[in-house]
Amino acid sequence: MKVGPLLGMFLVIAAVVGTTGSALADHRRDWGDRDWVDEYRDGPCRVREVSDDGDYQKVIRCPDGRGKTWRRGRWEREFRDGPCRVRIEASREVYRKEVKCRGRDYD
């Protein structure tokens, strides 16, 4: 009995099982529920993400501006992304992004 075909079959099965297992593993939130809150740290910054029926908000707070990744100064930006309205506000310590979507049929 040759080892080559058996080894090839084993590698194919391992690849398929590995990709389906990682695709099914989502430990952060229940995708059946549209409302969720996620809080975590990104370096010295605290991040809070909230979703509620098509609305999304992300707030990043960096103490004394350390660890921030957005551009300097205080600024605001507002634009549309398809059916959603996106508003971004930033200052030295706080970055806030709000996405409000209306008129989507979720069911």
Phi and psi restraints in degrees (range 20) as a CNS / XPLOR table:
assign (resid 1 and name C) (resid 2 and name N)
       (resid 2 and name CA) (resid 2 and name C) 1.0 -86.1 20.0 2
assign (resid 2 and name N) (resid 2 and name CA)
       (resid 2 and name C) (resid 3 and name N) 1.0 144.8 20.0 2
assign (resid 2 and name C) (resid 3 and name N)
       (resid 3 and name CA) (resid 3 and name C) 1.0 -84.3 20.0 2
assign (resid 3 and name N) (resid 3 and name CA)
       (resid 3 and name C) (resid 4 and name N) 1.0 -27.6 20.0 2
assign (resid 3 and name C) (resid 4 and name N)
       (resid 4 and name CA) (resid 4 and name C) 1.0 -55.1 20.0 2
assign (resid 4 and name N) (resid 4 and name CA)
       (resid 4 and name C) (resid 5 and name N) 1.0 -55.0 20.0 2
assign (resid 4 and name C) (resid 5 and name N)
       (resid 5 and name CA) (resid 5 and name C) 1.0 -63.7 20.0 2
assign (resid 5 and name N) (resid 5 and name CA)
       (resid 5 and name C) (resid 6 and name N) 1.0 -36.4 20.0 2
assign (resid 5 and name C) (resid 6 and name N)
       (resid 6 and name CA) (resid 6 and name C) 1.0 -66.2 20.0 2
assign (resid 6 and name N) (resid 6 and name CA)
       (resid 6 and name C) (resid 7 and name N) 1.0 -41.3 20.0 2
assign (resid 6 and name C) (resid 7 and name N)
       (resid 7 and name CA) (resid 7 and name C) 1.0 -66.7 20.0 2
assign (resid 7 and name N) (resid 7 and name CA)
       (resid 7 and name C) (resid 8 and name N) 1.0 -41.6 20.0 2
assign (resid 7 and name C) (resid 8 and name N)
       (resid 8 and name CA) (resid 8 and name C) 1.0 -61.3 20.0 2
assign (resid 8 and name N) (resid 8 and name CA)
       (resid 8 and name C) (resid 9 and name N) 1.0 -42.6 20.0 2
assign (resid 8 and name C) (resid 9 and name N)
       (resid 9 and name CA) (resid 9 and name C) 1.0 -64.1 20.0 2
assign (resid 9 and name N) (resid 9 and name CA)
       (resid 9 and name C) (resid 10 and name N) 1.0 -40.2 20.0 2
assign (resid 9 and name C) (resid 10 and name N)
       (resid 10 and name CA) (resid 10 and name C) 1.0 -63.1 20.0 2
assign (resid 10 and name N) (resid 10 and name CA)
       (resid 10 and name C) (resid 11 and name N) 1.0 -42.6 20.0 2
assign (resid 10 and name C) (resid 11 and name N)
       (resid 11 and name CA) (resid 11 and name C) 1.0 -65.3 20.0 2
assign (resid 11 and name N) (resid 11 and name CA)
       (resid 11 and name C) (resid 12 and name N) 1.0 -38.6 20.0 2
assign (resid 11 and name C) (resid 12 and name N)
       (resid 12 and name CA) (resid 12 and name C) 1.0 -64.7 20.0 2
assign (resid 12 and name N) (resid 12 and name CA)
       (resid 12 and name C) (resid 13 and name N) 1.0 -45.8 20.0 2
assign (resid 12 and name C) (resid 13 and name N)
       (resid 13 and name CA) (resid 13 and name C) 1.0 -63.7 20.0 2
assign (resid 13 and name N) (resid 13 and name CA)
       (resid 13 and name C) (resid 14 and name N) 1.0 -42.2 20.0 2
assign (resid 13 and name C) (resid 14 and name N)
       (resid 14 and name CA) (resid 14 and name C) 1.0 -63.7 20.0 2
assign (resid 14 and name N) (resid 14 and name CA)
       (resid 14 and name C) (resid 15 and name N) 1.0 -39.3 20.0 2
assign (resid 14 and name C) (resid 15 and name N)
       (resid 15 and name CA) (resid 15 and name C) 1.0 -66.4 20.0 2
assign (resid 15 and name N) (resid 15 and name CA)
       (resid 15 and name C) (resid 16 and name N) 1.0 -42.9 20.0 2
assign (resid 15 and name C) (resid 16 and name N)
       (resid 16 and name CA) (resid 16 and name C) 1.0 -66.3 20.0 2
assign (resid 16 and name N) (resid 16 and name CA)
       (resid 16 and name C) (resid 17 and name N) 1.0 -46.0 20.0 2
assign (resid 16 and name C) (resid 17 and name N)
       (resid 17 and name CA) (resid 17 and name C) 1.0 -65.3 20.0 2
assign (resid 17 and name N) (resid 17 and name CA)
       (resid 17 and name C) (resid 18 and name N) 1.0 -39.5 20.0 2
assign (resid 17 and name C) (resid 18 and name N)
       (resid 18 and name CA) (resid 18 and name C) 1.0 -64.9 20.0 2
assign (resid 18 and name N) (resid 18 and name CA)
       (resid 18 and name C) (resid 19 and name N) 1.0 -41.4 20.0 2
assign (resid 18 and name C) (resid 19 and name N)
       (resid 19 and name CA) (resid 19 and name C) 1.0 -73.7 20.0 2
assign (resid 19 and name N) (resid 19 and name CA)
       (resid 19 and name C) (resid 20 and name N) 1.0 -38.0 20.0 2
assign (resid 19 and name C) (resid 20 and name N)
       (resid 20 and name CA) (resid 20 and name C) 1.0 -70.8 20.0 2
assign (resid 20 and name N) (resid 20 and name CA)
       (resid 20 and name C) (resid 21 and name N) 1.0 -34.9 20.0 2
assign (resid 20 and name C) (resid 21 and name N)
       (resid 21 and name CA) (resid 21 and name C) 1.0 -66.1 20.0 2
assign (resid 21 and name N) (resid 21 and name CA)
       (resid 21 and name C) (resid 22 and name N) 1.0 -41.4 20.0 2
assign (resid 21 and name C) (resid 22 and name N)
       (resid 22 and name CA) (resid 22 and name C) 1.0 -73.2 20.0 2
assign (resid 22 and name N) (resid 22 and name CA)
       (resid 22 and name C) (resid 23 and name N) 1.0 -29.7 20.0 2
assign (resid 22 and name C) (resid 23 and name N)
       (resid 23 and name CA) (resid 23 and name C) 1.0 -70.4 20.0 2
assign (resid 23 and name N) (resid 23 and name CA)
       (resid 23 and name C) (resid 24 and name N) 1.0 -31.1 20.0 2
assign (resid 23 and name C) (resid 24 and name N)
       (resid 24 and name CA) (resid 24 and name C) 1.0 -85.8 20.0 2
assign (resid 24 and name N) (resid 24 and name CA)
       (resid 24 and name C) (resid 25 and name N) 1.0 -14.4 20.0 2
assign (resid 24 and name C) (resid 25 and name N)
       (resid 25 and name CA) (resid 25 and name C) 1.0 -85.3 20.0 2
assign (resid 25 and name N) (resid 25 and name CA)
       (resid 25 and name C) (resid 26 and name N) 1.0 105.3 20.0 2
assign (resid 25 and name C) (resid 26 and name N)
       (resid 26 and name CA) (resid 26 and name C) 1.0 -132.3 20.0 2
assign (resid 26 and name N) (resid 26 and name CA)
       (resid 26 and name C) (resid 27 and name N) 1.0 100.5 20.0 2
assign (resid 26 and name C) (resid 27 and name N)
       (resid 27 and name CA) (resid 27 and name C) 1.0 -93.8 20.0 2
assign (resid 27 and name N) (resid 27 and name CA)
       (resid 27 and name C) (resid 28 and name N) 1.0 -4.6 20.0 2
assign (resid 27 and name C) (resid 28 and name N)
       (resid 28 and name CA) (resid 28 and name C) 1.0 -83.4 20.0 2
assign (resid 28 and name N) (resid 28 and name CA)
       (resid 28 and name C) (resid 29 and name N) 1.0 -36.3 20.0 2
assign (resid 28 and name C) (resid 29 and name N)
       (resid 29 and name CA) (resid 29 and name C) 1.0 -159.8 20.0 2
assign (resid 29 and name N) (resid 29 and name CA)
       (resid 29 and name C) (resid 30 and name N) 1.0 163.0 20.0 2
assign (resid 29 and name C) (resid 30 and name N)
       (resid 30 and name CA) (resid 30 and name C) 1.0 -90.2 20.0 2
assign (resid 30 and name N) (resid 30 and name CA)
       (resid 30 and name C) (resid 31 and name N) 1.0 112.8 20.0 2
assign (resid 30 and name C) (resid 31 and name N)
       (resid 31 and name CA) (resid 31 and name C) 1.0 -70.4 20.0 2
assign (resid 31 and name N) (resid 31 and name CA)
       (resid 31 and name C) (resid 32 and name N) 1.0 -15.8 20.0 2
assign (resid 31 and name C) (resid 32 and name N)
       (resid 32 and name CA) (resid 32 and name C) 1.0 -71.5 20.0 2
assign (resid 32 and name N) (resid 32 and name CA)
       (resid 32 and name C) (resid 33 and name N) 1.0 -22.6 20.0 2
assign (resid 32 and name C) (resid 33 and name N)
       (resid 33 and name CA) (resid 33 and name C) 1.0 -101.6 20.0 2
assign (resid 33 and name N) (resid 33 and name CA)
       (resid 33 and name C) (resid 34 and name N) 1.0 129.6 20.0 2
assign (resid 33 and name C) (resid 34 and name N)
       (resid 34 and name CA) (resid 34 and name C) 1.0 -84.9 20.0 2
assign (resid 34 and name N) (resid 34 and name CA)
       (resid 34 and name C) (resid 35 and name N) 1.0 -10.7 20.0 2
assign (resid 34 and name C) (resid 35 and name N)
       (resid 35 and name CA) (resid 35 and name C) 1.0 -101.8 20.0 2
assign (resid 35 and name N) (resid 35 and name CA)
       (resid 35 and name C) (resid 36 and name N) 1.0 124.2 20.0 2
assign (resid 35 and name C) (resid 36 and name N)
       (resid 36 and name CA) (resid 36 and name C) 1.0 -154.2 20.0 2
assign (resid 36 and name N) (resid 36 and name CA)
       (resid 36 and name C) (resid 37 and name N) 1.0 156.6 20.0 2
assign (resid 36 and name C) (resid 37 and name N)
       (resid 37 and name CA) (resid 37 and name C) 1.0 -131.3 20.0 2
assign (resid 37 and name N) (resid 37 and name CA)
       (resid 37 and name C) (resid 38 and name N) 1.0 133.4 20.0 2
assign (resid 37 and name C) (resid 38 and name N)
       (resid 38 and name CA) (resid 38 and name C) 1.0 -132.7 20.0 2
assign (resid 38 and name N) (resid 38 and name CA)
       (resid 38 and name C) (resid 39 and name N) 1.0 124.6 20.0 2
assign (resid 38 and name C) (resid 39 and name N)
       (resid 39 and name CA) (resid 39 and name C) 1.0 -124.1 20.0 2
assign (resid 39 and name N) (resid 39 and name CA)
       (resid 39 and name C) (resid 40 and name N) 1.0 134.0 20.0 2
assign (resid 39 and name C) (resid 40 and name N)
       (resid 40 and name CA) (resid 40 and name C) 1.0 -158.1 20.0 2
assign (resid 40 and name N) (resid 40 and name CA)
       (resid 40 and name C) (resid 41 and name N) 1.0 174.4 20.0 2
assign (resid 40 and name C) (resid 41 and name N)
       (resid 41 and name CA) (resid 41 and name C) 1.0 -111.4 20.0 2
assign (resid 41 and name N) (resid 41 and name CA)
       (resid 41 and name C) (resid 42 and name N) 1.0 142.0 20.0 2
assign (resid 41 and name C) (resid 42 and name N)
       (resid 42 and name CA) (resid 42 and name C) 1.0 -125.5 20.0 2
assign (resid 42 and name N) (resid 42 and name CA)
       (resid 42 and name C) (resid 43 and name N) 1.0 90.7 20.0 2
assign (resid 42 and name C) (resid 43 and name N)
       (resid 43 and name CA) (resid 43 and name C) 1.0 69.2 20.0 2
assign (resid 43 and name N) (resid 43 and name CA)
       (resid 43 and name C) (resid 44 and name N) 1.0 -130.6 20.0 2
assign (resid 43 and name C) (resid 44 and name N)
       (resid 44 and name CA) (resid 44 and name C) 1.0 -81.7 20.0 2
assign (resid 44 and name N) (resid 44 and name CA)
       (resid 44 and name C) (resid 45 and name N) 1.0 -4.9 20.0 2
assign (resid 44 and name C) (resid 45 and name N)
       (resid 45 and name CA) (resid 45 and name C) 1.0 -92.4 20.0 2
assign (resid 45 and name N) (resid 45 and name CA)
       (resid 45 and name C) (resid 46 and name N) 1.0 149.0 20.0 2
assign (resid 45 and name C) (resid 46 and name N)
       (resid 46 and name CA) (resid 46 and name C) 1.0 -103.9 20.0 2
assign (resid 46 and name N) (resid 46 and name CA)
       (resid 46 and name C) (resid 47 and name N) 1.0 131.5 20.0 2
assign (resid 46 and name C) (resid 47 and name N)
       (resid 47 and name CA) (resid 47 and name C) 1.0 -118.4 20.0 2
assign (resid 47 and name N) (resid 47 and name CA)
       (resid 47 and name C) (resid 48 and name N) 1.0 135.3 20.0 2
assign (resid 47 and name C) (resid 48 and name N)
       (resid 48 and name CA) (resid 48 and name C) 1.0 -131.6 20.0 2
assign (resid 48 and name N) (resid 48 and name CA)
       (resid 48 and name C) (resid 49 and name N) 1.0 122.8 20.0 2
assign (resid 48 and name C) (resid 49 and name N)
       (resid 49 and name CA) (resid 49 and name C) 1.0 -116.6 20.0 2
assign (resid 49 and name N) (resid 49 and name CA)
       (resid 49 and name C) (resid 50 and name N) 1.0 133.0 20.0 2
assign (resid 49 and name C) (resid 50 and name N)
       (resid 50 and name CA) (resid 50 and name C) 1.0 -132.8 20.0 2
assign (resid 50 and name N) (resid 50 and name CA)
       (resid 50 and name C) (resid 51 and name N) 1.0 134.1 20.0 2
assign (resid 50 and name C) (resid 51 and name N)
       (resid 51 and name CA) (resid 51 and name C) 1.0 -127.3 20.0 2
assign (resid 51 and name N) (resid 51 and name CA)
       (resid 51 and name C) (resid 52 and name N) 1.0 137.4 20.0 2
assign (resid 51 and name C) (resid 52 and name N)
       (resid 52 and name CA) (resid 52 and name C) 1.0 -149.3 20.0 2
assign (resid 52 and name N) (resid 52 and name CA)
       (resid 52 and name C) (resid 53 and name N) 1.0 100.9 20.0 2
assign (resid 52 and name C) (resid 53 and name N)
       (resid 53 and name CA) (resid 53 and name C) 1.0 48.3 20.0 2
assign (resid 53 and name N) (resid 53 and name CA)
       (resid 53 and name C) (resid 54 and name N) 1.0 57.2 20.0 2
assign (resid 53 and name C) (resid 54 and name N)
       (resid 54 and name CA) (resid 54 and name C) 1.0 90.5 20.0 2
assign (resid 54 and name N) (resid 54 and name CA)
       (resid 54 and name C) (resid 55 and name N) 1.0 -12.1 20.0 2
assign (resid 54 and name C) (resid 55 and name N)
       (resid 55 and name CA) (resid 55 and name C) 1.0 -97.7 20.0 2
assign (resid 55 and name N) (resid 55 and name CA)
       (resid 55 and name C) (resid 56 and name N) 1.0 141.0 20.0 2
assign (resid 55 and name C) (resid 56 and name N)
       (resid 56 and name CA) (resid 56 and name C) 1.0 -135.5 20.0 2
assign (resid 56 and name N) (resid 56 and name CA)
       (resid 56 and name C) (resid 57 and name N) 1.0 138.7 20.0 2
assign (resid 56 and name C) (resid 57 and name N)
       (resid 57 and name CA) (resid 57 and name C) 1.0 -138.1 20.0 2
assign (resid 57 and name N) (resid 57 and name CA)
       (resid 57 and name C) (resid 58 and name N) 1.0 135.4 20.0 2
assign (resid 57 and name C) (resid 58 and name N)
       (resid 58 and name CA) (resid 58 and name C) 1.0 -129.5 20.0 2
assign (resid 58 and name N) (resid 58 and name CA)
       (resid 58 and name C) (resid 59 and name N) 1.0 125.1 20.0 2
assign (resid 58 and name C) (resid 59 and name N)
       (resid 59 and name CA) (resid 59 and name C) 1.0 -124.2 20.0 2
assign (resid 59 and name N) (resid 59 and name CA)
       (resid 59 and name C) (resid 60 and name N) 1.0 125.8 20.0 2
assign (resid 59 and name C) (resid 60 and name N)
       (resid 60 and name CA) (resid 60 and name C) 1.0 -116.5 20.0 2
assign (resid 60 and name N) (resid 60 and name CA)
       (resid 60 and name C) (resid 61 and name N) 1.0 124.3 20.0 2
assign (resid 60 and name C) (resid 61 and name N)
       (resid 61 and name CA) (resid 61 and name C) 1.0 -117.4 20.0 2
assign (resid 61 and name N) (resid 61 and name CA)
       (resid 61 and name C) (resid 62 and name N) 1.0 120.1 20.0 2
assign (resid 61 and name C) (resid 62 and name N)
       (resid 62 and name CA) (resid 62 and name C) 1.0 -115.8 20.0 2
assign (resid 62 and name N) (resid 62 and name CA)
       (resid 62 and name C) (resid 63 and name N) 1.0 117.8 20.0 2
assign (resid 62 and name C) (resid 63 and name N)
       (resid 63 and name CA) (resid 63 and name C) 1.0 -62.8 20.0 2
assign (resid 63 and name N) (resid 63 and name CA)
       (resid 63 and name C) (resid 64 and name N) 1.0 124.6 20.0 2
assign (resid 63 and name C) (resid 64 and name N)
       (resid 64 and name CA) (resid 64 and name C) 1.0 61.7 20.0 2
assign (resid 64 and name N) (resid 64 and name CA)
       (resid 64 and name C) (resid 65 and name N) 1.0 19.8 20.0 2
assign (resid 64 and name C) (resid 65 and name N)
       (resid 65 and name CA) (resid 65 and name C) 1.0 77.2 20.0 2
assign (resid 65 and name N) (resid 65 and name CA)
       (resid 65 and name C) (resid 66 and name N) 1.0 4.9 20.0 2
assign (resid 65 and name C) (resid 66 and name N)
       (resid 66 and name CA) (resid 66 and name C) 1.0 -74.8 20.0 2
assign (resid 66 and name N) (resid 66 and name CA)
       (resid 66 and name C) (resid 67 and name N) 1.0 131.2 20.0 2
assign (resid 66 and name C) (resid 67 and name N)
       (resid 67 and name CA) (resid 67 and name C) 1.0 87.5 20.0 2
assign (resid 67 and name N) (resid 67 and name CA)
       (resid 67 and name C) (resid 68 and name N) 1.0 0.5 20.0 2
assign (resid 67 and name C) (resid 68 and name N)
       (resid 68 and name CA) (resid 68 and name C) 1.0 -70.7 20.0 2
assign (resid 68 and name N) (resid 68 and name CA)
       (resid 68 and name C) (resid 69 and name N) 1.0 151.8 20.0 2
assign (resid 68 and name C) (resid 69 and name N)
       (resid 69 and name CA) (resid 69 and name C) 1.0 -119.3 20.0 2
assign (resid 69 and name N) (resid 69 and name CA)
       (resid 69 and name C) (resid 70 and name N) 1.0 -2.0 20.0 2
assign (resid 69 and name C) (resid 70 and name N)
       (resid 70 and name CA) (resid 70 and name C) 1.0 -91.6 20.0 2
assign (resid 70 and name N) (resid 70 and name CA)
       (resid 70 and name C) (resid 71 and name N) 1.0 166.4 20.0 2
assign (resid 70 and name C) (resid 71 and name N)
       (resid 71 and name CA) (resid 71 and name C) 1.0 -70.2 20.0 2
assign (resid 71 and name N) (resid 71 and name CA)
       (resid 71 and name C) (resid 72 and name N) 1.0 162.8 20.0 2
assign (resid 71 and name C) (resid 72 and name N)
       (resid 72 and name CA) (resid 72 and name C) 1.0 -71.0 20.0 2
assign (resid 72 and name N) (resid 72 and name CA)
       (resid 72 and name C) (resid 73 and name N) 1.0 160.1 20.0 2
assign (resid 72 and name C) (resid 73 and name N)
       (resid 73 and name CA) (resid 73 and name C) 1.0 87.4 20.0 2
assign (resid 73 and name N) (resid 73 and name CA)
       (resid 73 and name C) (resid 74 and name N) 1.0 179.8 20.0 2
assign (resid 73 and name C) (resid 74 and name N)
       (resid 74 and name CA) (resid 74 and name C) 1.0 -100.6 20.0 2
assign (resid 74 and name N) (resid 74 and name CA)
       (resid 74 and name C) (resid 75 and name N) 1.0 126.8 20.0 2
assign (resid 74 and name C) (resid 75 and name N)
       (resid 75 and name CA) (resid 75 and name C) 1.0 -152.2 20.0 2
assign (resid 75 and name N) (resid 75 and name CA)
       (resid 75 and name C) (resid 76 and name N) 1.0 160.7 20.0 2
assign (resid 75 and name C) (resid 76 and name N)
       (resid 76 and name CA) (resid 76 and name C) 1.0 -135.5 20.0 2
assign (resid 76 and name N) (resid 76 and name CA)
       (resid 76 and name C) (resid 77 and name N) 1.0 150.9 20.0 2
assign (resid 76 and name C) (resid 77 and name N)
       (resid 77 and name CA) (resid 77 and name C) 1.0 -146.6 20.0 2
assign (resid 77 and name N) (resid 77 and name CA)
       (resid 77 and name C) (resid 78 and name N) 1.0 138.2 20.0 2
assign (resid 77 and name C) (resid 78 and name N)
       (resid 78 and name CA) (resid 78 and name C) 1.0 -137.4 20.0 2
assign (resid 78 and name N) (resid 78 and name CA)
       (resid 78 and name C) (resid 79 and name N) 1.0 132.3 20.0 2
assign (resid 78 and name C) (resid 79 and name N)
       (resid 79 and name CA) (resid 79 and name C) 1.0 -157.2 20.0 2
assign (resid 79 and name N) (resid 79 and name CA)
       (resid 79 and name C) (resid 80 and name N) 1.0 172.6 20.0 2
assign (resid 79 and name C) (resid 80 and name N)
       (resid 80 and name CA) (resid 80 and name C) 1.0 -110.0 20.0 2
assign (resid 80 and name N) (resid 80 and name CA)
       (resid 80 and name C) (resid 81 and name N) 1.0 141.0 20.0 2
assign (resid 80 and name C) (resid 81 and name N)
       (resid 81 and name CA) (resid 81 and name C) 1.0 -127.4 20.0 2
assign (resid 81 and name N) (resid 81 and name CA)
       (resid 81 and name C) (resid 82 and name N) 1.0 91.3 20.0 2
assign (resid 81 and name C) (resid 82 and name N)
       (resid 82 and name CA) (resid 82 and name C) 1.0 66.4 20.0 2
assign (resid 82 and name N) (resid 82 and name CA)
       (resid 82 and name C) (resid 83 and name N) 1.0 -127.4 20.0 2
assign (resid 82 and name C) (resid 83 and name N)
       (resid 83 and name CA) (resid 83 and name C) 1.0 -83.5 20.0 2
assign (resid 83 and name N) (resid 83 and name CA)
       (resid 83 and name C) (resid 84 and name N) 1.0 6.1 20.0 2
assign (resid 83 and name C) (resid 84 and name N)
       (resid 84 and name CA) (resid 84 and name C) 1.0 -108.8 20.0 2
assign (resid 84 and name N) (resid 84 and name CA)
       (resid 84 and name C) (resid 85 and name N) 1.0 148.8 20.0 2
assign (resid 84 and name C) (resid 85 and name N)
       (resid 85 and name CA) (resid 85 and name C) 1.0 -105.3 20.0 2
assign (resid 85 and name N) (resid 85 and name CA)
       (resid 85 and name C) (resid 86 and name N) 1.0 126.1 20.0 2
assign (resid 85 and name C) (resid 86 and name N)
       (resid 86 and name CA) (resid 86 and name C) 1.0 -113.5 20.0 2
assign (resid 86 and name N) (resid 86 and name CA)
       (resid 86 and name C) (resid 87 and name N) 1.0 130.6 20.0 2
assign (resid 86 and name C) (resid 87 and name N)
       (resid 87 and name CA) (resid 87 and name C) 1.0 -128.7 20.0 2
assign (resid 87 and name N) (resid 87 and name CA)
       (resid 87 and name C) (resid 88 and name N) 1.0 128.3 20.0 2
assign (resid 87 and name C) (resid 88 and name N)
       (resid 88 and name CA) (resid 88 and name C) 1.0 -124.1 20.0 2
assign (resid 88 and name N) (resid 88 and name CA)
       (resid 88 and name C) (resid 89 and name N) 1.0 127.9 20.0 2
assign (resid 88 and name C) (resid 89 and name N)
       (resid 89 and name CA) (resid 89 and name C) 1.0 -123.3 20.0 2
assign (resid 89 and name N) (resid 89 and name CA)
       (resid 89 and name C) (resid 90 and name N) 1.0 139.7 20.0 2
assign (resid 89 and name C) (resid 90 and name N)
       (resid 90 and name CA) (resid 90 and name C) 1.0 -143.9 20.0 2
assign (resid 90 and name N) (resid 90 and name CA)
       (resid 90 and name C) (resid 91 and name N) 1.0 145.5 20.0 2
assign (resid 90 and name C) (resid 91 and name N)
       (resid 91 and name CA) (resid 91 and name C) 1.0 -138.1 20.0 2
assign (resid 91 and name N) (resid 91 and name CA)
       (resid 91 and name C) (resid 92 and name N) 1.0 -167.3 20.0 2
assign (resid 91 and name C) (resid 92 and name N)
       (resid 92 and name CA) (resid 92 and name C) 1.0 -63.7 20.0 2
assign (resid 92 and name N) (resid 92 and name CA)
       (resid 92 and name C) (resid 93 and name N) 1.0 -39.7 20.0 2
assign (resid 92 and name C) (resid 93 and name N)
       (resid 93 and name CA) (resid 93 and name C) 1.0 -107.7 20.0 2
assign (resid 93 and name N) (resid 93 and name CA)
       (resid 93 and name C) (resid 94 and name N) 1.0 -19.3 20.0 2
assign (resid 93 and name C) (resid 94 and name N)
       (resid 94 and name CA) (resid 94 and name C) 1.0 -128.3 20.0 2
assign (resid 94 and name N) (resid 94 and name CA)
       (resid 94 and name C) (resid 95 and name N) 1.0 134.1 20.0 2
assign (resid 94 and name C) (resid 95 and name N)
       (resid 95 and name CA) (resid 95 and name C) 1.0 -121.0 20.0 2
assign (resid 95 and name N) (resid 95 and name CA)
       (resid 95 and name C) (resid 96 and name N) 1.0 123.9 20.0 2
assign (resid 95 and name C) (resid 96 and name N)
       (resid 96 and name CA) (resid 96 and name C) 1.0 -127.6 20.0 2
assign (resid 96 and name N) (resid 96 and name CA)
       (resid 96 and name C) (resid 97 and name N) 1.0 125.5 20.0 2
assign (resid 96 and name C) (resid 97 and name N)
       (resid 97 and name CA) (resid 97 and name C) 1.0 -123.7 20.0 2
assign (resid 97 and name N) (resid 97 and name CA)
       (resid 97 and name C) (resid 98 and name N) 1.0 125.9 20.0 2
assign (resid 97 and name C) (resid 98 and name N)
       (resid 98 and name CA) (resid 98 and name C) 1.0 -121.4 20.0 2
assign (resid 98 and name N) (resid 98 and name CA)
       (resid 98 and name C) (resid 99 and name N) 1.0 132.5 20.0 2
assign (resid 98 and name C) (resid 99 and name N)
       (resid 99 and name CA) (resid 99 and name C) 1.0 -123.0 20.0 2
assign (resid 99 and name N) (resid 99 and name CA)
       (resid 99 and name C) (resid 100 and name N) 1.0 120.4 20.0 2
assign (resid 99 and name C) (resid 100 and name N)
       (resid 100 and name CA) (resid 100 and name C) 1.0 -118.1 20.0 2
assign (resid 100 and name N) (resid 100 and name CA)
       (resid 100 and name C) (resid 101 and name N) 1.0 119.8 20.0 2
assign (resid 100 and name C) (resid 101 and name N)
       (resid 101 and name CA) (resid 101 and name C) 1.0 -114.7 20.0 2
assign (resid 101 and name N) (resid 101 and name CA)
       (resid 101 and name C) (resid 102 and name N) 1.0 130.0 20.0 2
assign (resid 101 and name C) (resid 102 and name N)
       (resid 102 and name CA) (resid 102 and name C) 1.0 -125.4 20.0 2
assign (resid 102 and name N) (resid 102 and name CA)
       (resid 102 and name C) (resid 103 and name N) 1.0 150.8 20.0 2
assign (resid 102 and name C) (resid 103 and name N)
       (resid 103 and name CA) (resid 103 and name C) 1.0 84.2 20.0 2
assign (resid 103 and name N) (resid 103 and name CA)
       (resid 103 and name C) (resid 104 and name N) 1.0 10.7 20.0 2
assign (resid 103 and name C) (resid 104 and name N)
       (resid 104 and name CA) (resid 104 and name C) 1.0 -87.9 20.0 2
assign (resid 104 and name N) (resid 104 and name CA)
       (resid 104 and name C) (resid 105 and name N) 1.0 142.3 20.0 2
assign (resid 104 and name C) (resid 105 and name N)
       (resid 105 and name CA) (resid 105 and name C) 1.0 -99.2 20.0 2
assign (resid 105 and name N) (resid 105 and name CA)
       (resid 105 and name C) (resid 106 and name N) 1.0 105.4 20.0 2
assign (resid 105 and name C) (resid 106 and name N)
       (resid 106 and name CA) (resid 106 and name C) 1.0 -87.7 20.0 2
assign (resid 106 and name N) (resid 106 and name CA)
       (resid 106 and name C) (resid 107 and name N) 1.0 -18.9 20.0 2
